[in-house]
Amino acid sequence: MRLTDLAGQVDFVLAFAVVHEMPGVSRFFVEASEVLKPSGQLLLVEPRGHVTTAHFDAELQAAVKSRTYWDGPISAEAMPPC
């Protein structure tokens, strides 16, 4: 099964402390938006201390720009460092 086989079928995508490690964050959000149902949800959680506020805000903007296929909510949380 390929990710494209799930187009519009996923209810929820969780990105927990991984987006800051991705070299192509925009591509991740585009692919997430392609598989999410129109009312699907994306939860983005990043660790404070690993991600600056500016970087976190840039990730959120990339997520918002990717919303071509779904219009569900984007939830975001900067979690405290361990």
LOFIZA-888123 format. One record per atom (N, C-alpha, C): atom name; x, y, z. Coordinates in steps of 0.05 Angstrom, whole numbers, plus 5000, padded with zeros to 4 digits. Example, Ala and Ser with C-alpha at 12.3 -4.5 7.8 and 13.67 -1.06 7.14 Angstrom:
<pt at="N" xx="5264" yy="4886" zz="5156"/>
<pt at="CA" xx="5246" yy="4910" zz="5156"/>
<pt at="C" xx="5264" yy="4934" zz="5156"/>
<pt at="N" xx="5257" yy="4955" zz="5142"/>
<pt at="CA" xx="5273" yy="4979" zz="5143"/>
<pt at="C" xx="5258" yy="5001" zz="5157"/>
END
This chain:
<pt at="N" xx="5017" yy="4976" zz="5000"/>
<pt at="CA" xx="5000" yy="5000" zz="5000"/>
<pt at="C" xx="5018" yy="5025" zz="5000"/>
<pt at="N" xx="5010" yy="5044" zz="4984"/>
<pt at="CA" xx="5025" yy="5069" zz="4983"/>
<pt at="C" xx="5008" yy="5091" zz="4996"/>
<pt at="N" xx="5021" yy="5112" zz="5005"/>
<pt at="CA" xx="5007" yy="5133" zz="5018"/>
<pt at="C" xx="4985" yy="5145" zz="5001"/>
<pt at="N" xx="4989" yy="5146" zz="4975"/>
<pt at="CA" xx="4969" yy="5157" zz="4957"/>
<pt at="C" xx="4944" yy="5140" zz="4956"/>
<pt at="N" xx="4946" yy="5114" zz="4964"/>
<pt at="CA" xx="4923" yy="5097" zz="4965"/>
<pt at="C" xx="4904" yy="5105" zz="4987"/>
<pt at="N" xx="4913" yy="5121" zz="5006"/>
<pt at="CA" xx="4897" yy="5130" zz="5029"/>
<pt at="C" xx="4884" yy="5157" zz="5025"/>
<pt at="N" xx="4886" yy="5168" zz="5001"/>
<pt at="CA" xx="4876" yy="5195" zz="4996"/>
<pt at="C" xx="4848" yy="5200" zz="5007"/>
<pt at="N" xx="4846" yy="5219" zz="5025"/>
<pt at="CA" xx="4820" yy="5227" zz="5035"/>
<pt at="C" xx="4807" yy="5207" zz="5054"/>
<pt at="N" xx="4823" yy="5188" zz="5065"/>
<pt at="CA" xx="4811" yy="5167" zz="5082"/>
<pt at="C" xx="4819" yy="5167" zz="5111"/>
<pt at="N" xx="4838" yy="5184" zz="5118"/>
<pt at="CA" xx="4849" yy="5184" zz="5145"/>
<pt at="C" xx="4835" yy="5205" zz="5163"/>
<pt at="N" xx="4827" yy="5196" zz="5187"/>
<pt at="CA" xx="4813" yy="5214" zz="5206"/>
<pt at="C" xx="4832" yy="5232" zz="5221"/>
<pt at="N" xx="4857" yy="5222" zz="5227"/>
<pt at="CA" xx="4874" yy="5236" zz="5246"/>
<pt at="C" xx="4903" yy="5230" zz="5239"/>
<pt at="N" xx="4919" yy="5252" zz="5239"/>
<pt at="CA" xx="4948" yy="5249" zz="5235"/>
<pt at="C" xx="4962" yy="5262" zz="5259"/>
<pt at="N" xx="4980" yy="5247" zz="5272"/>
<pt at="CA" xx="4995" yy="5256" zz="5295"/>
<pt at="C" xx="5024" yy="5259" zz="5287"/>
<pt at="N" xx="5035" yy="5283" zz="5292"/>
<pt at="CA" xx="5063" yy="5288" zz="5287"/>
<pt at="C" xx="5075" yy="5296" zz="5315"/>
<pt at="N" xx="5085" yy="5276" zz="5329"/>
<pt at="CA" xx="5094" yy="5280" zz="5356"/>
<pt at="C" xx="5124" yy="5281" zz="5358"/>
<pt at="N" xx="5135" yy="5305" zz="5361"/>
<pt at="CA" xx="5163" yy="5310" zz="5365"/>
<pt at="C" xx="5180" yy="5299" zz="5342"/>
<pt at="N" xx="5170" yy="5302" zz="5317"/>
<pt at="CA" xx="5185" yy="5292" zz="5294"/>
<pt at="C" xx="5189" yy="5313" zz="5272"/>
<pt at="N" xx="5171" yy="5332" zz="5270"/>
<pt at="CA" xx="5171" yy="5351" zz="5248"/>
<pt at="C" xx="5197" yy="5367" zz="5247"/>
<pt at="N" xx="5208" yy="5374" zz="5270"/>
<pt at="CA" xx="5233" yy="5390" zz="5271"/>
<pt at="C" xx="5257" yy="5374" zz="5260"/>
<pt at="N" xx="5254" yy="5347" zz="5258"/>
<pt at="CA" xx="5275" yy="5330" zz="5247"/>
<pt at="C" xx="5274" yy="5327" zz="5216"/>
<pt at="N" xx="5252" yy="5335" zz="5205"/>
<pt at="CA" xx="5247" yy="5330" zz="5176"/>
<pt at="C" xx="5260" yy="5352" zz="5159"/>
<pt at="N" xx="5275" yy="5345" zz="5139"/>
<pt at="CA" xx="5286" yy="5365" zz="5121"/>
<pt at="C" xx="5266" yy="5379" zz="5103"/>
<pt at="N" xx="5244" yy="5365" zz="5097"/>
<pt at="CA" xx="5224" yy="5375" zz="5079"/>
<pt at="C" xx="5197" yy="5377" zz="5093"/>
<pt at="N" xx="5195" yy="5395" zz="5113"/>
<pt at="CA" xx="5171" yy="5397" zz="5129"/>
<pt at="C" xx="5146" yy="5403" zz="5112"/>
<pt at="N" xx="5149" yy="5420" zz="5091"/>
<pt at="CA" xx="5126" yy="5426" zz="5074"/>
<pt at="C" xx="5116" yy="5401" zz="5060"/>
<pt at="N" xx="5133" yy="5384" zz="5051"/>
<pt at="CA" xx="5125" yy="5359" zz="5038"/>
<pt at="C" xx="5109" yy="5342" zz="5057"/>
<pt at="N" xx="5117" yy="5340" zz="5082"/>
<pt at="CA" xx="5103" yy="5324" zz="5102"/>
<pt at="C" xx="5074" yy="5335" zz="5104"/>
<pt at="N" xx="5071" yy="5361" zz="5107"/>
<pt at="CA" xx="5044" yy="5372" zz="5110"/>
<pt at="C" xx="5027" yy="5369" zz="5085"/>
<pt at="N" xx="5039" yy="5370" zz="5062"/>
<pt at="CA" xx="5024" yy="5366" zz="5037"/>
<pt at="C" xx="5014" yy="5337" zz="5037"/>
<pt at="N" xx="5031" yy="5318" zz="5043"/>
<pt at="CA" xx="5023" yy="5290" zz="5043"/>
<pt at="C" xx="5002" yy="5284" zz="5065"/>
<pt at="N" xx="5005" yy="5296" zz="5088"/>
<pt at="CA" xx="4985" yy="5293" zz="5109"/>
<pt at="C" xx="4958" yy="5304" zz="5100"/>
<pt at="N" xx="4959" yy="5327" zz="5087"/>
<pt at="CA" xx="4933" yy="5339" zz="5077"/>
<pt at="C" xx="4920" yy="5322" zz="5056"/>
<pt at="N" xx="4936" yy="5308" zz="5040"/>
<pt at="CA" xx="4925" yy="5291" zz="5019"/>
<pt at="C" xx="4911" yy="5266" zz="5030"/>
<pt at="N" xx="4921" yy="5255" zz="5052"/>
<pt at="CA" xx="4908" yy="5231" zz="5062"/>
<pt at="C" xx="4885" yy="5236" zz="5082"/>
<pt at="N" xx="4885" yy="5260" zz="5094"/>
<pt at="CA" xx="4864" yy="5267" zz="5113"/>
<pt at="C" xx="4837" yy="5270" zz="5099"/>
<pt at="N" xx="4816" yy="5260" zz="5113"/>
<pt at="CA" xx="4788" yy="5266" zz="5105"/>
<pt at="C" xx="4784" yy="5296" zz="5106"/>
<pt at="N" xx="4764" yy="5307" zz="5092"/>
<pt at="CA" xx="4759" yy="5336" zz="5093"/>
<pt at="C" xx="4756" yy="5346" zz="5122"/>
<pt at="N" xx="4745" yy="5330" zz="5140"/>
<pt at="CA" xx="4741" yy="5338" zz="5168"/>
<pt at="C" xx="4762" yy="5326" zz="5186"/>
<pt at="N" xx="4783" yy="5314" zz="5174"/>
<pt at="CA" xx="4805" yy="5302" zz="5190"/>
<pt at="C" xx="4820" yy="5322" zz="5207"/>
<pt at="N" xx="4835" yy="5312" zz="5226"/>
<pt at="CA" xx="4850" yy="5329" zz="5244"/>
<pt at="C" xx="4879" yy="5323" zz="5243"/>
<pt at="N" xx="4895" yy="5344" zz="5246"/>
<pt at="CA" xx="4924" yy="5342" zz="5248"/>
<pt at="C" xx="4933" yy="5353" zz="5275"/>
<pt at="N" xx="4948" yy="5337" zz="5290"/>
<pt at="CA" xx="4958" yy="5346" zz="5316"/>
<pt at="C" xx="4989" yy="5347" zz="5313"/>
<pt at="N" xx="5000" yy="5371" zz="5318"/>
<pt at="CA" xx="5028" yy="5376" zz="5316"/>
<pt at="C" xx="5038" yy="5382" zz="5344"/>
<pt at="N" xx="5057" yy="5365" zz="5354"/>
<pt at="CA" xx="5069" yy="5369" zz="5381"/>
<pt at="C" xx="5099" yy="5370" zz="5377"/>
<pt at="N" xx="5111" yy="5391" zz="5387"/>
<pt at="CA" xx="5140" yy="5394" zz="5386"/>
<pt at="C" xx="5152" yy="5400" zz="5413"/>
<pt at="N" xx="5176" yy="5390" zz="5419"/>
<pt at="CA" xx="5188" yy="5395" zz="5445"/>
<pt at="C" xx="5200" yy="5423" zz="5448"/>
<pt at="N" xx="5193" yy="5437" zz="5469"/>
<pt at="CA" xx="5206" yy="5463" zz="5474"/>
<pt at="C" xx="5235" yy="5457" zz="5480"/>
<pt at="N" xx="5252" yy="5474" zz="5472"/>
<pt at="CA" xx="5281" yy="5469" zz="5477"/>
<pt at="C" xx="5294" yy="5458" zz="5452"/>
<pt at="N" xx="5280" yy="5443" zz="5436"/>
<pt at="CA" xx="5290" yy="5433" zz="5411"/>
<pt at="C" xx="5281" yy="5450" zz="5387"/>
<pt at="N" xx="5259" yy="5465" zz="5391"/>
<pt at="CA" xx="5247" yy="5481" zz="5370"/>
<pt at="C" xx="5243" yy="5509" zz="5381"/>
<pt at="N" xx="5253" yy="5528" zz="5366"/>
<pt at="CA" xx="5249" yy="5556" zz="5374"/>
<pt at="C" xx="5220" yy="5564" zz="5368"/>
<pt at="N" xx="5211" yy="5585" zz="5380"/>
<pt at="CA" xx="5184" yy="5595" zz="5374"/>
<pt at="C" xx="5181" yy="5602" zz="5344"/>
<pt at="N" xx="5201" yy="5614" zz="5333"/>
<pt at="CA" xx="5200" yy="5621" zz="5304"/>
<pt at="C" xx="5198" yy="5596" zz="5287"/>
<pt at="N" xx="5214" yy="5575" zz="5294"/>
<pt at="CA" xx="5213" yy="5550" zz="5278"/>
<pt at="C" xx="5185" yy="5537" zz="5281"/>
<pt at="N" xx="5175" yy="5537" zz="5305"/>
<pt at="CA" xx="5148" yy="5525" zz="5310"/>
<pt at="C" xx="5127" yy="5540" zz="5294"/>
<pt at="N" xx="5129" yy="5567" zz="5294"/>
<pt at="CA" xx="5110" yy="5583" zz="5279"/>
<pt at="C" xx="5112" yy="5578" zz="5249"/>
<pt at="N" xx="5137" yy="5573" zz="5239"/>
<pt at="CA" xx="5141" yy="5567" zz="5211"/>
<pt at="C" xx="5129" yy="5540" zz="5204"/>
<pt at="N" xx="5131" yy="5520" zz="5223"/>
<pt at="CA" xx="5118" yy="5494" zz="5218"/>
<pt at="C" xx="5088" yy="5497" zz="5216"/>
<pt at="N" xx="5076" yy="5514" zz="5234"/>
<pt at="CA" xx="5047" yy="5518" zz="5233"/>
<pt at="C" xx="5039" yy="5531" zz="5207"/>
<pt at="N" xx="5055" yy="5551" zz="5197"/>
<pt at="CA" xx="5048" yy="5564" zz="5172"/>
<pt at="C" xx="5050" yy="5544" zz="5149"/>
<pt at="N" xx="5069" yy="5526" zz="5149"/>
<pt at="CA" xx="5071" yy="5505" zz="5129"/>
<pt at="C" xx="5047" yy="5487" zz="5130"/>
<pt at="N" xx="5037" yy="5481" zz="5154"/>
<pt at="CA" xx="5013" yy="5464" zz="5156"/>
<pt at="C" xx="4989" yy="5478" zz="5145"/>
<pt at="N" xx="4986" yy="5504" zz="5151"/>
<pt at="CA" xx="4963" yy="5519" zz="5141"/>
<pt at="C" xx="4964" yy="5521" zz="5111"/>
<pt at="N" xx="4987" yy="5526" zz="5099"/>
<pt at="CA" xx="4990" yy="5528" zz="5070"/>
<pt at="C" xx="4983" yy="5502" zz="5056"/>
<pt at="N" xx="4986" yy="5479" zz="5070"/>
<pt at="CA" xx="4982" yy="5453" zz="5057"/>
<pt at="C" xx="4952" yy="5446" zz="5056"/>
<pt at="N" xx="4935" yy="5462" zz="5067"/>
<pt at="CA" xx="4907" yy="5455" zz="5070"/>
<pt at="C" xx="4891" yy="5458" zz="5044"/>
<pt at="N" xx="4900" yy="5444" zz="5023"/>
<pt at="CA" xx="4885" yy="5444" zz="4998"/>
<pt at="C" xx="4863" yy="5423" zz="4997"/>
<pt at="N" xx="4867" yy="5402" zz="5012"/>
<pt at="CA" xx="4849" yy="5379" zz="5010"/>
<pt at="C" xx="4830" yy="5375" zz="5033"/>
<pt at="N" xx="4836" yy="5387" zz="5056"/>
<pt at="CA" xx="4819" yy="5384" zz="5079"/>
<pt at="C" xx="4817" yy="5411" zz="5093"/>
<pt at="N" xx="4795" yy="5414" zz="5109"/>
<pt at="CA" xx="4791" yy="5439" zz="5123"/>
<pt at="C" xx="4786" yy="5434" zz="5153"/>
<pt at="N" xx="4795" yy="5410" zz="5162"/>
<pt at="CA" xx="4793" yy="5404" zz="5191"/>
<pt at="C" xx="4812" yy="5420" zz="5207"/>
<pt at="N" xx="4811" yy="5417" zz="5234"/>
<pt at="CA" xx="4827" yy="5433" zz="5252"/>
<pt at="C" xx="4857" yy="5424" zz="5252"/>
<pt at="N" xx="4874" yy="5443" zz="5258"/>
<pt at="CA" xx="4902" yy="5438" zz="5264"/>
<pt at="C" xx="4906" yy="5445" zz="5293"/>
<pt at="N" xx="4914" yy="5426" zz="5309"/>
<pt at="CA" xx="4920" yy="5430" zz="5337"/>
<pt at="C" xx="4950" yy="5431" zz="5340"/>
<pt at="N" xx="4960" yy="5449" zz="5356"/>
<pt at="CA" xx="4989" yy="5451" zz="5360"/>
<pt at="C" xx="4996" yy="5454" zz="5389"/>
<pt at="N" xx="5017" yy="5442" zz="5397"/>
<pt at="CA" xx="5026" yy="5444" zz="5425"/>
<pt at="C" xx="5056" yy="5443" zz="5426"/>
<pt at="N" xx="5068" yy="5461" zz="5441"/>
<pt at="CA" xx="5096" yy="5460" zz="5446"/>
<pt at="C" xx="5099" yy="5448" zz="5474"/>
<pt at="N" xx="5109" yy="5424" zz="5476"/>
<pt at="CA" xx="5110" yy="5410" zz="5502"/>
<pt at="C" xx="5135" yy="5418" zz="5517"/>
<pt at="N" xx="5133" yy="5417" zz="5544"/>
<pt at="CA" xx="5157" yy="5424" zz="5560"/>
<pt at="C" xx="5180" yy="5404" zz="5555"/>
<pt at="N" xx="5204" yy="5413" zz="5559"/>
<pt at="CA" xx="5227" yy="5395" zz="5555"/>
<pt at="C" xx="5226" yy="5372" zz="5576"/>
<pt at="N" xx="5237" yy="5350" zz="5569"/>
<pt at="CA" xx="5237" yy="5327" zz="5588"/>
<pt at="C" xx="5258" yy="5331" zz="5610"/>
END
